[in-house]
Amino acid sequence: MAAQKQHRAGFVNIIGNPNVGKSTLMNALVGENLSIVTSKAQTTRHRIMGIVNGEDWQIVYSDTPGILKPSYALQKSMLDFVDTAIGDADIILYVTDVVEKKDKNEEYVAKLSRLTCPVIIVINKIDLSDQATVLSLMADWKALVPEAEIIPASAQERFNLENIFDAILAKLPVSPPWYDKEQFTDKSMRFFASEIIREKILENYDKEIPYCTEVVIEQFKEGEDRYDIGAVINVMRDSQKGILIGKGGSALKRVATQARLEMEHFFQKKVFLQTFVKVEPDWRENKKKLKQFGYILD
């Protein structure tokens, strides 16, 4: 009788600077659009887990906010999610790309060399470069973090994802599963409803509006045929409220329609969505509000 394989499981935490494609990579590896993806920096605000299971393994991926120098309390909380992810990782996936400078937030690159857990450095967006440049970047990163495995990839084009997966599987510790094998994320349906609305705000508005906005789902009711969802969009000033709503409510209606259609695709059920806009002055600096919105954990 063949010996039974030992079960492997662990936390694979994805970190890196803004706009290098962490969320695109996370979604590609998980096979679900759990993290919102836009061309704007600071799209990811929370730490979001995606759980992938095999017969004798479980990978718990974590997407995290981009590493930045905090300018206000919300950004400090976002960076705390990154630091927590570094601290509890079984494997770190550090994502860079073919255009960013290697000395950007270099203190975090220095941390990679001091970690006791395995580190995989993914050079993303290689479809935007050439072979000579990619090989040079791989050599540069190997010199910076000698113990790391360096893998070039394109999350957008789904290129070399299998090699990333194989590298992760080889480094997973022997462990029973951390979560039920049927579970695919640690987040609730309310959370994904709020993230979908925030994604549409990021896609439809420029300048400060997306960064001054927080979406709270105040009603989430499941009926036989549909979900009834009530969302409050918090902004910081009356002028932002006016821009968000638009003339005759047209701008908010467009966002709500796009969000509803996306929710119906994500939840695989009809959605009735109501949206309201509320002025919550300076919520990004208010620790009570940040705790209420899930950015400060006990």
Buried (B, 14 or more C-beta within 10 A) or exposed (E): EEEEEEBBBBBBBBBBBBBBBBBBBBBBBBEBBBBBBBEBEBBBBBBBBBBBBEEEBBBBBBBBBBBBEEEEBBBBBBBBBBEBBBEEBBBBBBBBBBEBEEEBBEEBBEBBEEBEBBBBBBBBBBEEBEEEBBEEBBEEBBEBBEEBBBBBBBBBEEBBBEBBBEBBEEBBEEBEBBBEEEBBBBBEBBBBBBBBBBBBBBBBBEEEBBBBBBBBBEEBEEEEEBBBBBBBBBBBBEEBBEBBBBEEEEBBEEBBEBBBBBBBEBBEBEBEBEBEBEEBEEBBEBEEBBEBBBBBEE
